Amino acid sequence: MYEVFVNDYPIILTNILTKEVKHKLFLLESVSIEEVIKQLNKGEMQSAHLYYPKEGQLIKKLSEKIPLVVAAGGLVTNAENEVLFIYRNGKWDLPKGKLEKKESIEEAALREVEEETGVRKLKLGPLLQKTYHIFKRNGTYKLKETHWFSMTSTYKGKFQAQYEEGIEKVEWKKPAEIPEALQNSYANIKVLFHN
């Protein structure tokens, strides 16, 4: 099973047929993804379940319908256990971005955090998880698969928000400040903190 977010609405990719209660069930092979997105955005359903019998091929089947973009980013903490956040498009987010050609996922995660925030002295930790969300760029829907890594940094210098990427602010958030930031964040970011 996979959760794919459209804004804050979940699309569940599943190989298990379930009775429709608070969701609508669709067959992944024949569904119009654009129609599902439209219904979600209009509030016609709380979530959608897309069924395909082979669990190992759920993401592959979805990416046959909308292009897959692979990205990587970091949940960065410092010695005070503060978490590095960016503010973009009116929401708190974590630094991430898509892979460049011939770049490993780990290299992309480190590069993107540094480019978007100016934070250096990054130490890569383990892969935390992958999240999925659908976004629209130039009139086309795309599926973003983001590989999130745990990272630490001892950096004490100035932030350098990547304004050309729409990043307005970069901040270390104290543990007590994180719940408030998550109230104005994305569903796939909230998932990282709840797991």
LUMVEX-906907 format. One record per residue (C-alpha): x, y, z; residue number from 0. Coordinates in Angstrom, 2 decimals. Each point is the difference from the previous one (the first is absolute). Layout:
    east   north      up num
       X       Y       Z NUM
...
//
This chain:
    east   north      up num
    0.00    0.00    0.00   0
    1.13    3.54   -0.81   1
   -1.42    3.41    0.92   2
    0.20    2.58   -2.76   3
   -1.13    3.49    0.93   4
   -1.84    2.50   -2.16   5
    0.24    3.09    2.19   6
   -1.20   -1.49    3.31   7
   -2.19   -2.69   -1.57   8
    1.34   -3.56   -0.04   9
   -0.09   -2.37   -2.92  10
    0.66   -3.50    1.33  11
    1.65   -2.43   -2.41  12
   -0.99   -3.46    1.15  13
   -0.18   -3.65   -0.99  14
   -2.82   -0.63    2.50  15
   -3.64    0.55   -0.93  16
   -1.87    1.86    2.73  17
   -3.62    1.00    0.47  18
   -0.58    3.66   -0.80  19
   -0.72    1.83    3.23  20
    1.83    3.35    0.04  21
    1.72   -0.51   -3.33  22
   -0.73   -0.87   -3.61  23
    1.60   -3.06   -1.58  24
    1.40    0.07   -3.55  25
    1.87   -2.51   -2.14  26
    3.51    1.36   -0.52  27
    0.27   -1.39   -3.53  28
   -3.09    1.76   -1.34  29
   -0.38    3.10    2.19  30
    0.48    3.56   -1.23  31
    2.44    1.53    2.50  32
   -1.11    3.49   -1.08  33
   -3.61   -0.88    0.89  34
    1.01   -1.33    3.43  35
    2.01    3.18    0.69  36
   -2.93    2.15   -1.11  37
   -2.42   -1.83    2.32  38
    2.42    0.26    2.93  39
    0.61    3.72   -0.55  40
   -3.75    0.65   -0.22  41
   -0.54   -1.82    3.30  42
   -2.18   -2.67   -1.64  43
    1.91   -2.65    1.97  44
    2.38   -0.06    2.97  45
    2.40   -2.50   -1.55  46
    0.34   -2.32   -2.96  47
    1.20   -3.59   -0.04  48
    1.61   -1.17   -3.25  49
    0.03   -3.78   -0.23  50
    2.50   -2.16   -1.86  51
    0.55   -3.67    0.96  52
    3.82   -0.02   -0.06  53
    1.31    1.92    3.02  54
    3.56    0.29   -1.34  55
   -1.19    1.81   -3.14  56
   -2.31    2.66    1.48  57
    2.36    2.98   -0.46  58
    1.13   -1.28   -3.41  59
   -3.64   -0.21   -1.18  60
   -0.77    3.50    1.27  61
    3.14    1.39   -1.66  62
   -1.24   -1.41   -3.32  63
   -2.91    2.44    0.31  64
    1.89    3.06    1.24  65
    3.75    0.66   -0.27  66
    2.17   -0.84    3.01  67
    2.43    2.60    1.36  68
    2.56   -1.32    2.51  69
    1.11    2.42    2.70  70
    1.98   -0.08    3.23  71
    0.16    2.11    3.10  72
    0.84    0.14    3.65  73
   -1.44    0.18    3.45  74
    2.96    1.88    1.45  75
    0.61    0.39    3.73  76
    2.68    1.88    1.92  77
    1.60   -0.53    3.42  78
   -2.99    1.72    1.70  79
   -2.37   -2.52   -1.68  80
   -1.48    2.81   -2.12  81
   -1.30   -0.88   -3.48  82
    0.85    1.95   -3.15  83
   -3.12    1.34   -1.77  84
   -0.52    2.10   -3.11  85
   -2.97    2.27   -0.70  86
   -1.26   -0.11   -3.59  87
   -3.37    0.62   -1.66  88
   -1.53    1.03    3.33  89
    0.85   -3.29    1.74  90
    2.75   -1.48    2.16  91
    1.87   -2.73   -1.85  92
    3.25   -1.93    0.17  93
    2.80    0.48   -2.54  94
   -0.14   -2.36   -2.96  95
    0.34   -0.10   -3.76  96
    0.25   -2.21   -3.03  97
    2.99   -2.06   -0.97  98
    2.39    1.21   -2.67  99
    1.40   -2.33   -2.67 100
    2.52   -2.56    1.29 101
   -0.58    1.11    3.59 102
   -0.73   -2.46    2.78 103
   -3.02    0.51    2.24 104
    2.31    0.66    2.95 105
    2.02    2.61   -1.95 106
   -3.22    1.72   -1.10 107
   -1.32    0.15    3.58 108
    3.19    1.67    1.29 109
    0.26    2.38   -2.99 110
   -3.64    1.08    0.20 111
    0.10    0.73    3.74 112
    3.15    2.07   -0.45 113
   -1.32    1.86   -3.09 114
   -3.40    0.82    1.48 115
    1.20    1.07    3.46 116
    3.71    0.85   -0.09 117
    0.55   -2.47    2.86 118
    3.37   -1.77   -0.25 119
    1.78   -2.67    2.07 120
   -2.76   -2.47   -0.76 121
    0.38   -3.59    1.13 122
   -2.24   -2.50   -1.75 123
   -1.89   -2.48    2.15 124
   -2.32   -2.86   -0.98 125
   -2.89    0.13   -2.44 126
   -3.09    0.80    2.07 127
   -2.61   -0.79   -2.64 128
   -1.36    0.87   -3.42 129
   -3.02    2.27   -0.42 130
   -2.16    0.53   -3.05 131
   -2.05    2.94   -1.19 132
   -1.54    1.20   -3.23 133
    0.63    3.54   -1.23 134
   -0.77    1.93   -3.16 135
    2.75    1.68   -2.01 136
   -0.60    1.72   -3.36 137
   -3.49   -1.49   -0.19 138
    1.20   -3.59    0.54 139
   -0.45   -2.14    3.10 140
    3.11   -1.71    1.30 141
    0.65   -2.54    2.76 142
    2.86    0.98    2.31 143
    1.78   -2.74    1.93 144
    2.12    1.63    2.70 145
    2.70   -1.94    1.86 146
    0.36    1.56    3.46 147
    3.24   -0.39    1.92 148
    0.82    0.74    3.59 149
    2.81    2.57    0.11 150
    1.92    1.90    2.64 151
    1.97    3.22   -0.20 152
    2.24    2.04    2.30 153
   -0.36    3.06   -2.29 154
   -0.31    3.31    1.87 155
    0.27    2.41   -2.93 156
   -2.59    2.09   -1.83 157
   -2.76   -1.57   -2.01 158
   -0.17    0.57   -3.74 159
   -3.60   -0.57   -1.09 160
   -0.14   -0.99   -3.67 161
   -2.35    2.80   -1.09 162
   -0.06   -1.15   -3.64 163
   -1.69   -3.18    1.28 164
   -2.63    2.07    1.83 165
    1.53   -0.54    3.44 166
   -0.72    3.05    2.17 167
    1.43   -1.15    3.34 168
    2.26   -2.63    1.54 169
   -0.27   -0.70    3.73 170
    1.04   -2.44    2.68 171
   -3.19   -0.96    1.86 172
    0.18   -1.04    3.65 173
   -1.82   -3.29    0.81 174
   -2.82    1.98    1.69 175
   -0.46    2.13   -3.17 176
   -0.31   -2.92   -2.41 177
   -3.68   -0.88    0.65 178
   -1.05    3.56   -0.88 179
    2.14   -0.02   -3.17 180
   -1.56   -3.33   -1.02 181
   -3.48    1.52    0.24 182
    1.04    2.11   -3.00 183
    1.88   -2.66   -1.94 184
   -0.63   -2.79   -2.48 185
   -1.48   -3.41    0.76 186
    3.14   -1.83   -1.17 187
    2.14    2.11    2.37 188
   -2.34   -0.77    2.92 189
    0.41   -3.71   -0.79 190
    3.77    0.28    0.59 191
   -0.54    1.31    3.52 192
   -2.75   -2.45    0.89 193
    1.95   -3.10   -1.03 194
//
